[in-house]
Structure formats: structure tokens, C-alpha cells
Amino acid sequence: MKNVGIYLFNKVELLDFAGPYEVFSATAVLNEPELFKVFTISEDGGAIKSYNGLIVIPDYSFDNHPKIDILVVPGGEGTKNEIKKKKVMEWVSKTHGTAEIMATVCSGARIPAVLGLLDGLEATTHHLVIDDVKELAPNVTIDHTKRFIDNGKMMTSGGISAGIDLALHIVKKLYGEEIANKTIKYMEYRDA
């Protein structure tokens, strides 16, 4: 079983984290044994408010979460503030170091950009954030024609709904096309 930790913060884009959460948790319940344990994390474990006002209570804080195999970093207006927080950036850097995969959605790419984790890589992000990510990481090549880009350990996706595609790609990469198609069919996302 892979532990999927999804980082939450104030002004996070709702579908950026809810889409991947649904993909991984649906895959978990559709298969025996469960393939994923999915949980959310905020800096202090306290409630966060999404960009559009939904209040979410995370499962864990930086200090008490289980080991993370797959770290999902969603985007949203709040990423502008998160990249200025030393504790957040240190936690992301440390977690990236021990995780198998770090996947960003939308403007979540700002966070690894500041940490230098996109240097020399091809990446994608929300179309309105391309210039910002290039400024934060001058050595990244942005290709917005792709819904997601898999660099092995570091993966990025375009805006908002593209996080669903990236999560499905991760399911397929780890467990095969049949498992991914079962999730796609269950979610009625597209023809499997």
C-alpha cells in the first residue's frame, strides 16, 4: 500500500486536491488489498479555507503524519504565500527527499520551482502561472501543450482538472492499465 499525502493550505484550489484525492481513494476502495491510503496534511493540522471558501479539516500536521510515498502539492492563490514560509519549504524539501513521487497540480508548481526541484526539467502548470514559474525557476522548460509531465520522481500537471489526469497516470504507472481503467470507469471520467 502506498501512502498518499496531500498538502493543504489556505486559498488552495479545491479541485486541485479533491480530484487527486478522489482518484487515489476510489482506486483504494475498488481493489483488495487497498492500494492507497490517502490523507491530508496542513502545517499545523488546523482547518484551512479553500480559495472558494470551503473549510477543510486536514487529517494530520507536519509533526504527526504517516510516512508519505506520494506527495501531492495542489495549487491555488495560496501558493504565493506558502513559498514565503520557511517551515513549509523545509517540510516539502524533506518530504520530497523521502517520497517516491512528488506531484504538483496547477500553480502548486511554484513550490518545487522555489526549491530548485524543477531545474533542468520539463514541467507544466496552469496557463496563467507559466511566467511566474519560469521566473521562480529559470532553468525549467514549460510545455503547456501537455496535461501532465512525468519526470520520474517529480511530476507536474496543468491547471485544476489536469490533476485528475496526473493522478490516474500515477495509478497506471504503479499498478497497470487495468486498475487505472477500473477507477476511470467508476468515476465515469472518460471511456476506459
MDTraj code that builds the backbone (N, CA, C; nanometers):
import mdtraj as md
import numpy as np

residues = "MET LYS ASN VAL GLY ILE TYR LEU PHE ASN LYS VAL GLU LEU LEU ASP PHE ALA GLY PRO TYR GLU VAL PHE SER ALA THR ALA VAL LEU ASN GLU PRO GLU LEU PHE LYS VAL PHE THR ILE SER GLU ASP GLY GLY ALA ILE LYS SER TYR ASN GLY LEU ILE VAL ILE PRO ASP TYR SER PHE ASP ASN HIS PRO LYS ILE ASP ILE LEU VAL VAL PRO GLY GLY GLU GLY THR LYS ASN GLU ILE LYS LYS LYS LYS VAL MET GLU TRP VAL SER LYS THR HIS GLY THR ALA GLU ILE MET ALA THR VAL CYS SER GLY ALA ARG ILE PRO ALA VAL LEU GLY LEU LEU ASP GLY LEU GLU ALA THR THR HIS HIS LEU VAL ILE ASP ASP VAL LYS GLU LEU ALA PRO ASN VAL THR ILE ASP HIS THR LYS ARG PHE ILE ASP ASN GLY LYS MET MET THR SER GLY GLY ILE SER ALA GLY ILE ASP LEU ALA LEU HIS ILE VAL LYS LYS LEU TYR GLY GLU GLU ILE ALA ASN LYS THR ILE LYS TYR MET GLU TYR ARG ASP ALA".split()
xyz = np.array([
    [0.0840, -0.1179, 0.0000],
    [0.0000, 0.0000, 0.0000],
    [0.0888, 0.1245, 0.0000],
    [0.0512, 0.2221, -0.0823],
    [0.1243, 0.3483, -0.0907],
    [0.0479, 0.4553, -0.0121],
    [0.1205, 0.5312, 0.0688],
    [0.0625, 0.6433, 0.1413],
    [0.0677, 0.7682, 0.0551],
    [-0.0502, 0.8263, 0.0322],
    [-0.0613, 0.9489, -0.0468],
    [-0.0929, 1.0633, 0.0484],
    [0.0003, 1.1556, 0.0628],
    [-0.0195, 1.2731, 0.1470],
    [-0.0479, 1.3935, 0.0597],
    [-0.1593, 1.4584, 0.0855],
    [-0.1978, 1.5768, 0.0073],
    [-0.1851, 1.6992, 0.0967],
    [-0.0997, 1.7915, 0.0562],
    [-0.0743, 1.9120, 0.1347],
    [-0.1852, 2.0153, 0.1120],
    [-0.2417, 2.0659, 0.2217],
    [-0.3470, 2.1667, 0.2151],
    [-0.3022, 2.2954, 0.2840],
    [-0.3524, 2.4061, 0.2347],
    [-0.3167, 2.5383, 0.2876],
    [-0.4297, 2.6346, 0.2525],
    [-0.4325, 2.7482, 0.3182],
    [-0.5364, 2.8471, 0.2893],
    [-0.5257, 2.8957, 0.1454],
    [-0.6412, 2.9140, 0.0842],
    [-0.6558, 2.9570, -0.0554],
    [-0.6050, 2.8519, -0.1538],
    [-0.6144, 2.7244, -0.1161],
    [-0.5848, 2.6154, -0.2086],
    [-0.7010, 2.6049, -0.3073],
    [-0.6719, 2.5668, -0.4304],
    [-0.7760, 2.5459, -0.5314],
    [-0.8430, 2.4115, -0.5032],
    [-0.9735, 2.4124, -0.4878],
    [-1.0489, 2.2959, -0.4414],
    [-1.0276, 2.1709, -0.5282],
    [-1.0484, 2.1801, -0.6571],
    [-1.0370, 2.0612, -0.7421],
    [-0.8921, 2.0146, -0.7555],
    [-0.7975, 2.1045, -0.7327],
    [-0.6560, 2.0656, -0.7383],
    [-0.6255, 1.9529, -0.6403],
    [-0.6882, 1.9567, -0.5227],
    [-0.6629, 1.8483, -0.4275],
    [-0.7756, 1.7472, -0.4240],
    [-0.8989, 1.7904, -0.4472],
    [-1.0121, 1.6976, -0.4396],
    [-1.0113, 1.5982, -0.5556],
    [-0.9663, 1.6405, -0.6727],
    [-0.9589, 1.5493, -0.7874],
    [-0.8634, 1.4336, -0.7627],
    [-0.7359, 1.4631, -0.7311],
    [-0.6440, 1.3527, -0.6988],
    [-0.6891, 1.2720, -0.5776],
    [-0.7462, 1.3377, -0.4770],
    [-0.7955, 1.2657, -0.3597],
    [-0.8974, 1.1607, -0.4030],
    [-0.9891, 1.1981, -0.4903],
    [-1.0924, 1.1052, -0.5382],
    [-1.0301, 0.9906, -0.6167],
    [-0.9350, 1.0211, -0.7041],
    [-0.8713, 0.9157, -0.7842],
    [-0.8041, 0.8125, -0.6944],
    [-0.7199, 0.8576, -0.6031],
    [-0.6462, 0.7639, -0.5184],
    [-0.7377, 0.6902, -0.4210],
    [-0.8366, 0.7598, -0.3641],
    [-0.9244, 0.6920, -0.2678],
    [-1.0204, 0.5969, -0.3382],
    [-1.0684, 0.6322, -0.4573],
    [-1.1537, 0.5403, -0.5338],
    [-1.0749, 0.4152, -0.5720],
    [-0.9519, 0.4337, -0.6165],
    [-0.8668, 0.3190, -0.6501],
    [-0.8481, 0.2302, -0.5275],
    [-0.8313, 0.2923, -0.4117],
    [-0.8111, 0.2154, -0.2881],
    [-0.9304, 0.1259, -0.2588],
    [-1.0509, 0.1802, -0.2636],
    [-1.1675, 0.1011, -0.2238],
    [-1.2124, 0.0019, -0.3300],
    [-1.1698, 0.0211, -0.4544],
    [-1.2086, -0.0694, -0.5622],
    [-1.1216, -0.1948, -0.5696],
    [-1.0158, -0.1986, -0.4900],
    [-0.9199, -0.3078, -0.5014],
    [-0.8881, -0.3675, -0.3651],
    [-0.8705, -0.4991, -0.3621],
    [-0.8287, -0.5707, -0.2417],
    [-0.6950, -0.6375, -0.2692],
    [-0.5961, -0.6177, -0.1870],
    [-0.5969, -0.5241, -0.0757],
    [-0.5959, -0.3810, -0.1280],
    [-0.6303, -0.2864, -0.0405],
    [-0.6323, -0.1460, -0.0807],
    [-0.4929, -0.1043, -0.1257],
    [-0.4885, -0.0283, -0.2336],
    [-0.3607, 0.0087, -0.2930],
    [-0.3057, 0.1405, -0.2395],
    [-0.3938, 0.2246, -0.1855],
    [-0.3522, 0.3550, -0.1350],
    [-0.4188, 0.3850, -0.0021],
    [-0.3462, 0.4543, 0.0828],
    [-0.4040, 0.5205, 0.1998],
    [-0.3871, 0.6695, 0.1718],
    [-0.4980, 0.7415, 0.1658],
    [-0.4952, 0.8827, 0.1278],
    [-0.5268, 0.9682, 0.2500],
    [-0.4463, 1.0709, 0.2719],
    [-0.4706, 1.1612, 0.3844],
    [-0.4256, 1.3019, 0.3481],
    [-0.4773, 1.3975, 0.4247],
    [-0.4442, 1.5380, 0.4035],
    [-0.3623, 1.5900, 0.5210],
    [-0.2821, 1.6914, 0.4907],
    [-0.1899, 1.7480, 0.5885],
    [-0.1914, 1.8996, 0.5742],
    [-0.1969, 1.9694, 0.6851],
    [-0.1694, 2.1138, 0.6838],
    [-0.0534, 2.1390, 0.7788],
    [0.0016, 2.2562, 0.7724],
    [0.1199, 2.2876, 0.8529],
    [0.0983, 2.2554, 1.0009],
    [-0.0138, 2.3019, 1.0569],
    [-0.0389, 2.2807, 1.1996],
    [-0.1527, 2.1828, 1.2275],
    [-0.2077, 2.1225, 1.1234],
    [-0.3195, 2.0294, 1.1398],
    [-0.4533, 2.0985, 1.1539],
    [-0.4515, 2.2308, 1.1557],
    [-0.5754, 2.3067, 1.1705],
    [-0.6511, 2.3201, 1.0397],
    [-0.7767, 2.3619, 1.0504],
    [-0.8632, 2.3790, 0.9337],
    [-0.8030, 2.4806, 0.8370],
    [-0.8291, 2.4580, 0.7106],
    [-0.7883, 2.5528, 0.6065],
    [-0.9143, 2.5933, 0.5297],
    [-0.9059, 2.7054, 0.4612],
    [-1.0176, 2.7521, 0.3792],
    [-0.9714, 2.7583, 0.2340],
    [-1.0412, 2.6844, 0.1470],
    [-1.0041, 2.6828, 0.0056],
    [-1.0278, 2.8202, -0.0566],
    [-0.9758, 2.8368, -0.1755],
    [-0.9874, 2.9642, -0.2468],
    [-1.1327, 3.0102, -0.2587],
    [-1.2221, 2.9154, -0.2773],
    [-1.3636, 2.9499, -0.2928],
    [-1.4434, 2.9374, -0.1634],
    [-1.3760, 2.9186, -0.0509],
    [-1.4421, 2.9283, 0.0779],
    [-1.4768, 2.7997, 0.1499],
    [-1.4525, 2.6840, 0.0897],
    [-1.4821, 2.5581, 0.1576],
    [-1.3807, 2.5359, 0.2693],
    [-1.4294, 2.5080, 0.3895],
    [-1.3417, 2.4815, 0.5024],
    [-1.3173, 2.3306, 0.5111],
    [-1.1902, 2.2935, 0.5212],
    [-1.1497, 2.1531, 0.5249],
    [-1.0643, 2.1306, 0.6497],
    [-1.0908, 2.0220, 0.7192],
    [-1.0110, 1.9859, 0.8357],
    [-0.9156, 1.8735, 0.7952],
    [-0.7869, 1.9031, 0.7862],
    [-0.6890, 1.8014, 0.7469],
    [-0.6774, 1.6892, 0.8496],
    [-0.6246, 1.5784, 0.8053],
    [-0.6058, 1.4618, 0.8916],
    [-0.4853, 1.4760, 0.9839],
    [-0.3816, 1.5442, 0.9374],
    [-0.2552, 1.5495, 1.0105],
    [-0.1884, 1.6860, 0.9988],
    [-0.0839, 1.7039, 1.0807],
    [0.0036, 1.8205, 1.0712],
    [0.1411, 1.7740, 1.0239],
    [0.2318, 1.8688, 1.0063],
    [0.3694, 1.8342, 0.9700],
    [0.4329, 1.7432, 1.0749],
    [0.3882, 1.7557, 1.1985],
    [0.4529, 1.6847, 1.3085],
    [0.4017, 1.5437, 1.3344],
    [0.2865, 1.5062, 1.2772],
    [0.2309, 1.3754, 1.3167],
    [0.1795, 1.2886, 1.2022],
    [0.2115, 1.3210, 1.0784],
    [0.1599, 1.2427, 0.9655],
    [0.2409, 1.1145, 0.9447],
    [0.1757, 1.0134, 0.8840],
    [0.2487, 0.8907, 0.8477],
    [0.3522, 0.9190, 0.7382],
    [0.4377, 0.8221, 0.7142],
    [0.5331, 0.8307, 0.6026],
    [0.4562, 0.8571, 0.4741],
    [0.5130, 0.9397, 0.3888],
    [0.4484, 0.9746, 0.2619],
    [0.5268, 0.9121, 0.1470],
    [0.4579, 0.8305, 0.0674],
    [0.5179, 0.7733, -0.0534],
    [0.4941, 0.8624, -0.1743],
    [0.3749, 0.9215, -0.1797],
    [0.3372, 1.0113, -0.2894],
    [0.2899, 1.1421, -0.2259],
    [0.3620, 1.2509, -0.2539],
    [0.3249, 1.3827, -0.2037],
    [0.2552, 1.4591, -0.3153],
    [0.1320, 1.5028, -0.2883],
    [0.0572, 1.5839, -0.3843],
    [0.0552, 1.7275, -0.3333],
    [0.1033, 1.8194, -0.4173],
    [0.1054, 1.9613, -0.3836],
    [0.0121, 2.0332, -0.4807],
    [-0.1089, 2.0658, -0.4340],
    [-0.2039, 2.1358, -0.5201],
    [-0.1669, 2.2829, -0.5346],
    [-0.2380, 2.3499, -0.6210],
    [-0.2140, 2.4919, -0.6420],
    [-0.3234, 2.5769, -0.5809],
    [-0.3267, 2.6983, -0.6274],
    [-0.4222, 2.7960, -0.5772],
    [-0.3508, 2.9243, -0.5428],
    [-0.4271, 3.0275, -0.5227],
    [-0.3730, 3.1588, -0.4886],
    [-0.2806, 3.1515, -0.3665],
    [-0.3094, 3.0595, -0.2761],
    [-0.2312, 3.0457, -0.1540],
    [-0.0870, 3.0057, -0.1741],
    [-0.0522, 2.9520, -0.2899],
    [0.0877, 2.9116, -0.3118],
    [0.1812, 3.0320, -0.3067],
    [0.1303, 3.1496, -0.3405],
    [0.2143, 3.2705, -0.3348],
    [0.2624, 3.2957, -0.1921],
    [0.1788, 3.2656, -0.0953],
    [0.2150, 3.2833, 0.0449],
    [0.2982, 3.1648, 0.0962],
    [0.2651, 3.0434, 0.0524],
    [0.3346, 2.9240, 0.1013],
    [0.4828, 2.9263, 0.0684],
    [0.5196, 2.9782, -0.0489],
    [0.6611, 2.9790, -0.0876],
    [0.7441, 3.0745, -0.0017],
    [0.6778, 3.1571, 0.0778],
    [0.7488, 3.2503, 0.1667],
    [0.7665, 3.1934, 0.3077],
    [0.7090, 3.0760, 0.3345],
    [0.7135, 3.0180, 0.4683],
    [0.8290, 2.9185, 0.4793],
    [0.9257, 2.9514, 0.5640],
    [1.0446, 2.8672, 0.5796],
    [1.0071, 2.7254, 0.6237],
    [0.9174, 2.7131, 0.7213],
    [0.8808, 2.5811, 0.7736],
    [0.8155, 2.4954, 0.6645],
    [0.7303, 2.5566, 0.5840],
    [0.6632, 2.4844, 0.4750],
    [0.7651, 2.4368, 0.3724],
    [0.8533, 2.5251, 0.3328],
    [0.9505, 2.4889, 0.2295],
    [1.0476, 2.3816, 0.2798],
    [1.0851, 2.3896, 0.4057],
    [1.1719, 2.2853, 0.4623],
    [1.1001, 2.1511, 0.4672],
    [0.9718, 2.1525, 0.5042],
    [0.8943, 2.0281, 0.5107],
    [0.8787, 1.9674, 0.3711],
    [0.8445, 2.0508, 0.2726],
    [0.8286, 1.9992, 0.1357],
    [0.9605, 1.9410, 0.0859],
    [1.0699, 2.0118, 0.1094],
    [1.2004, 1.9631, 0.0654],
    [1.2347, 1.8288, 0.1301],
    [1.2140, 1.8200, 0.2601],
    [1.2425, 1.6960, 0.3334],
    [1.1519, 1.5826, 0.2851],
    [1.0239, 1.6115, 0.2674],
    [0.9280, 1.5093, 0.2239],
    [0.9577, 1.4638, 0.0822],
    [0.9929, 1.5561, -0.0048],
    [1.0327, 1.5198, -0.1414],
    [1.1506, 1.4235, -0.1379],
    [1.2423, 1.4488, -0.0471],
    [1.3618, 1.3650, -0.0376],
    [1.3331, 1.2205, -0.0017],
    [1.2283, 1.1970, 0.0758],
    [1.1972, 1.0610, 0.1201],
    [1.0827, 0.9957, 0.0429],
    [1.0050, 1.0756, -0.0303],
    [0.8915, 1.0223, -0.1068],
    [0.9395, 0.9567, -0.2371],
    [0.8555, 0.8689, -0.2903],
    [0.8843, 0.8095, -0.4214],
    [0.8470, 0.9052, -0.5337],
    [0.7372, 0.9809, -0.5116],
    [0.6847, 1.0706, -0.6140],
    [0.6384, 1.1994, -0.5470],
    [0.6668, 1.3120, -0.6125],
    [0.6057, 1.4395, -0.5760],
    [0.5311, 1.4872, -0.6994],
    [0.4021, 1.5121, -0.6824],
    [0.3166, 1.5532, -0.7943],
    [0.2543, 1.6882, -0.7628],
    [0.2727, 1.7842, -0.8530],
    [0.2100, 1.9146, -0.8345],
    [0.0934, 1.9302, -0.9305],
    [-0.0019, 2.0068, -0.8864],
    [-0.1177, 2.0386, -0.9691],
    [-0.1233, 2.1905, -0.9831],
    [-0.1401, 2.2365, -1.1071],
    [-0.1658, 2.3782, -1.1310],
    [-0.0495, 2.4632, -1.0774],
    [-0.0811, 2.5694, -1.0052],
    [0.0216, 2.6597, -0.9531],
    [0.0968, 2.6012, -0.8343],
    [0.0660, 2.4794, -0.7969],
    [0.1468, 2.4086, -0.6978],
    [0.2909, 2.3954, -0.7456],
    [0.3139, 2.4124, -0.8764],
    [0.4493, 2.4064, -0.9322],
    [0.5383, 2.5181, -0.8778],
    [0.4770, 2.6244, -0.8243],
    [0.5589, 2.7313, -0.7650],
    [0.6480, 2.6760, -0.6525],
    [0.5957, 2.5812, -0.5756],
    [0.6677, 2.5329, -0.4578],
    [0.7961, 2.4583, -0.4959],
    [0.7923, 2.3570, -0.5818],
    [0.9198, 2.2949, -0.6205],
    [1.0073, 2.3888, -0.7040],
    [0.9454, 2.4846, -0.7727],
    [1.0246, 2.5809, -0.8501],
    [1.1177, 2.6585, -0.7575],
    [1.0646, 2.7084, -0.6454],
    [1.1446, 2.7841, -0.5494],
    [1.2530, 2.6962, -0.4878],
    [1.2233, 2.5694, -0.4680],
    [1.3189, 2.4766, -0.4062],
    [1.4255, 2.4258, -0.5043],
    [1.4142, 2.4622, -0.6308],
    [1.5099, 2.4164, -0.7308],
    [1.4824, 2.2760, -0.7814],
    [1.3670, 2.2201, -0.7455],
    [1.3357, 2.0816, -0.7835],
    [1.2927, 2.0670, -0.9287],
    [1.2665, 2.1798, -0.9966],
    [1.2292, 2.1746, -1.1382],
    [1.3465, 2.2103, -1.2296],
    [1.4596, 2.2467, -1.1704],
    [1.5746, 2.2879, -1.2511],
    [1.6169, 2.1776, -1.3478],
    [1.6295, 2.2149, -1.4743],
    [1.6731, 2.1218, -1.5775],
    [1.5659, 2.0271, -1.6262],
    [1.4432, 2.0422, -1.5733],
    [1.3342, 1.9517, -1.6114],
    [1.2355, 2.0200, -1.7042],
    [1.1537, 1.9375, -1.7671],
    [1.0371, 1.9851, -1.8397],
    [0.9199, 1.9772, -1.7419],
    [0.8352, 2.0793, -1.7417],
    [0.7229, 2.0826, -1.6485],
    [0.6050, 2.1514, -1.7146],
    [0.4909, 2.1433, -1.6470],
    [0.3738, 2.2176, -1.6909],
    [0.3036, 2.2730, -1.5684],
    [0.2130, 2.3665, -1.5915],
    [0.1403, 2.4324, -1.4843],
    [0.0170, 2.4986, -1.5456],
    [-0.0581, 2.5712, -1.4667],
    [-0.1734, 2.6462, -1.5167],
    [-0.1250, 2.7522, -1.6154],
    [-0.2013, 2.7746, -1.7203],
    [-0.1566, 2.8673, -1.8244],
    [-0.1322, 3.0097, -1.7728],
    [-0.1996, 3.0498, -1.6662],
    [-0.1800, 3.1843, -1.6115],
    [-0.0590, 3.1933, -1.5180],
    [0.0059, 3.0824, -1.4918],
    [0.1168, 3.0787, -1.3960],
    [0.2503, 3.0480, -1.4646],
    [0.2485, 3.0242, -1.5945],
    [0.3704, 2.9860, -1.6667],
    [0.4831, 3.0861, -1.6435],
    [0.4562, 3.2159, -1.6642],
    [0.5619, 3.3167, -1.6496],
    [0.6141, 3.3218, -1.5068],
    [0.5246, 3.3060, -1.4104],
    [0.5646, 3.3076, -1.2697],
    [0.6585, 3.1913, -1.2382],
    [0.6237, 3.0718, -1.2839],
    [0.7081, 2.9544, -1.2583],
    [0.8433, 2.9708, -1.3282],
    [0.8429, 3.0236, -1.4507],
    [0.9699, 3.0456, -1.5214],
    [1.0578, 3.1459, -1.4470],
    [0.9958, 3.2457, -1.3855],
    [1.0723, 3.3438, -1.3086],
    [1.1310, 3.2803, -1.1823],
    [1.0533, 3.1935, -1.1186],
    [1.0994, 3.1267, -0.9969],
    [1.2036, 3.0186, -1.0259],
    [1.1933, 2.9585, -1.1453],
    [1.2852, 2.8505, -1.1843],
    [1.3292, 2.8738, -1.3288],
    [1.4266, 2.9620, -1.3488],
    [1.4680, 2.9972, -1.4859],
    [1.5194, 2.8792, -1.5684],
    [1.5608, 2.7702, -1.5023],
    [1.6162, 2.6557, -1.5743],
    [1.5155, 2.5458, -1.6009],
    [1.3854, 2.5774, -1.5910],
    [1.2815, 2.4803, -1.6230],
    [1.2295, 2.5090, -1.7639],
    [1.1896, 2.4057, -1.8336],
    [1.1255, 2.4206, -1.9641],
    [0.9771, 2.3908, -1.9450],
    [0.8924, 2.4881, -1.9719],
    [0.7481, 2.4703, -1.9557],
    [0.6874, 2.4292, -2.0897],
    [0.6114, 2.3213, -2.0883],
    [0.5375, 2.2758, -2.2063],
    [0.3902, 2.2669, -2.1689],
    [0.3168, 2.3716, -2.2018],
    [0.1759, 2.3750, -2.1628],
    [0.0856, 2.2956, -2.2581],
    [0.1432, 2.2353, -2.3612],
    [0.0613, 2.1540, -2.4518],
    [0.0267, 2.0195, -2.3882],
    [0.0940, 1.9861, -2.2791],
    [0.0719, 1.8565, -2.2132],
    [-0.0104, 1.8753, -2.0865],
    [-0.1031, 1.7811, -2.0591],
    [-0.1849, 1.7849, -1.9371],
    [-0.0996, 1.7588, -1.8131],
    [0.0001, 1.6727, -1.8292],
    [0.0928, 1.6440, -1.7189],
    [0.2258, 1.6005, -1.7774],
    [0.3287, 1.6096, -1.6946],
    [0.4629, 1.5672, -1.7344],
    [0.5214, 1.4823, -1.6226],
    [0.5720, 1.3663, -1.6598],
    [0.6300, 1.2707, -1.5660],
    [0.7809, 1.2705, -1.5836],
    [0.8521, 1.3230, -1.4825],
    [0.9982, 1.3206, -1.4811],
    [1.0501, 1.2139, -1.3863],
    [0.9685, 1.1121, -1.3604],
    [1.0076, 1.0093, -1.2646],
    [0.9606, 1.0483, -1.1260],
    [1.0511, 1.0924, -1.0431],
    [1.0148, 1.1311, -0.9064],
    [0.9358, 1.2619, -0.9025],
    [0.9639, 1.3539, -0.9924],
    [0.8978, 1.4848, -0.9954],
    [0.7991, 1.4888, -1.1118],
    [0.6716, 1.5119, -1.0793],
    [0.5669, 1.5182, -1.1813],
    [0.4884, 1.6478, -1.1644],
    [0.4457, 1.7045, -1.2753],
    [0.3660, 1.8273, -1.2717],
    [0.2449, 1.8109, -1.3624],
    [0.1393, 1.8858, -1.3294],
    [0.0223, 1.8852, -1.4182],
    [-0.0231, 2.0279, -1.4417],
    [-0.1012, 2.0433, -1.5468],
    [-0.1589, 2.1725, -1.5790],
    [-0.2636, 2.2115, -1.4760],
    [-0.3475, 2.3027, -1.5149],
    [-0.4420, 2.3617, -1.4209],
    [-0.5580, 2.2724, -1.3811],
    [-0.5907, 2.2791, -1.2579],
    [-0.7114, 2.2328, -1.1908],
    [-0.7501, 2.0897, -1.2275],
    [-0.8282, 2.0686, -1.3324],
    [-0.8759, 1.9336, -1.3657],
    [-0.7637, 1.8425, -1.4142],
    [-0.6525, 1.8985, -1.4576],
    [-0.5406, 1.8167, -1.5057],
    [-0.4818, 1.7308, -1.3937],
    [-0.5056, 1.7691, -1.2692],
    [-0.4588, 1.6884, -1.1568],
    [-0.5225, 1.5508, -1.1539],
    [-0.6447, 1.5407, -1.2040],
    [-0.7112, 1.4098, -1.2138],
    [-0.6349, 1.3218, -1.3126],
    [-0.5974, 1.3796, -1.4255],
    [-0.5222, 1.3033, -1.5258],
    [-0.3880, 1.2567, -1.4706],
    [-0.3197, 1.3442, -1.3974],
    [-0.1912, 1.3050, -1.3404],
    [-0.2090, 1.1941, -1.2373],
    [-0.3096, 1.2060, -1.1522],
    [-0.3337, 1.1014, -1.0519],
    [-0.3641, 0.9675, -1.1194],
    [-0.4443, 0.9690, -1.2239],
    [-0.4736, 0.8461, -1.2980],
    [-0.3470, 0.7893, -1.3628],
    [-0.2614, 0.8776, -1.4112],
    [-0.1337, 0.8337, -1.4681],
    [-0.0497, 0.7632, -1.3616],
    [-0.0472, 0.8177, -1.2413],
    [0.0297, 0.7562, -1.1332],
    [-0.0265, 0.6188, -1.0985],
    [-0.1587, 0.6091, -1.0931],
    [-0.2220, 0.4786, -1.0682],
    [-0.1786, 0.3785, -1.1751],
    [-0.1867, 0.4204, -1.3002],
    [-0.1495, 0.3319, -1.4117],
    [-0.0013, 0.2943, -1.4050],
    [0.0832, 0.3912, -1.3749],
    [0.2275, 0.3660, -1.3683],
    [0.2607, 0.2652, -1.2578],
    [0.1945, 0.2784, -1.1443],
    [0.2238, 0.1907, -1.0312],
    [0.1554, 0.0547, -1.0386],
    [0.0319, 0.0518, -1.0906],
    [-0.0480, -0.0707, -1.0802],
    [-0.1044, -0.1219, -1.2129],
    [-0.0779, -0.0526, -1.3215],
    [-0.1191, -0.1031, -1.4520],
    [-0.2485, -0.0432, -1.5052],
    [-0.2664, -0.0659, -1.6335],
    [-0.3793, -0.0072, -1.7063],
    [-0.5144, -0.0605, -1.6587],
    [-0.5210, -0.1892, -1.6255],
    [-0.6487, -0.2471, -1.5827],
    [-0.7002, -0.1802, -1.4547],
    [-0.6127, -0.1596, -1.3586],
    [-0.6510, -0.0938, -1.2328],
    [-0.6927, 0.0510, -1.2614],
    [-0.6152, 0.1220, -1.3442],
    [-0.6482, 0.2609, -1.3777],
    [-0.7831, 0.2684, -1.4486],
    [-0.8078, 0.1774, -1.5421],
    [-0.9345, 0.1786, -1.6153],
    [-1.0538, 0.1485, -1.5240],
    [-1.0336, 0.0649, -1.4235],
    [-1.1402, 0.0372, -1.3276],
    [-1.1792, 0.1661, -1.2539],
    [-1.0787, 0.2453, -1.2170],
    [-1.1041, 0.3728, -1.1489],
    [-1.1721, 0.4717, -1.2429],
    [-1.1238, 0.4793, -1.3653],
    [-1.1830, 0.5697, -1.4650],
    [-1.3298, 0.5356, -1.4861],
    [-1.3598, 0.4074, -1.4998],
    [-1.4983, 0.3644, -1.5219],
    [-1.5843, 0.3978, -1.4011],
    [-1.5329, 0.3708, -1.2807],
    [-1.6080, 0.4004, -1.1586],
    [-1.6390, 0.5494, -1.1481],
    [-1.5406, 0.6330, -1.1794],
    [-1.5568, 0.7777, -1.1700],
    [-1.6380, 0.8347, -1.2866],
    [-1.6628, 0.7517, -1.3894],
    [-1.7264, 0.7982, -1.5123],
    [-1.6537, 0.9207, -1.5669],
    [-1.5212, 0.9126, -1.5611],
    [-1.4369, 1.0264, -1.6014],
    [-1.4243, 1.0370, -1.7523],
    [-1.3965, 0.9242, -1.8154],
    [-1.3909, 0.9150, -1.9625],
    [-1.4012, 0.7686, -1.9981],
    [-1.4162, 0.7396, -2.1254],
    [-1.4281, 0.5983, -2.1656],
    [-1.2991, 0.5238, -2.1331],
    [-1.3141, 0.4118, -2.0658],
    [-1.1965, 0.3318, -2.0288],
    [-1.1523, 0.2443, -2.1431],
])
top = md.Topology()
chain = top.add_chain()
for i, resn in enumerate(residues, 1):
    res = top.add_residue(resn, chain, resSeq=i)
    for name in ("N", "CA", "C"):
        top.add_atom(name, md.element.get_by_symbol(name[0]), res)
traj = md.Trajectory(xyz[None], top)
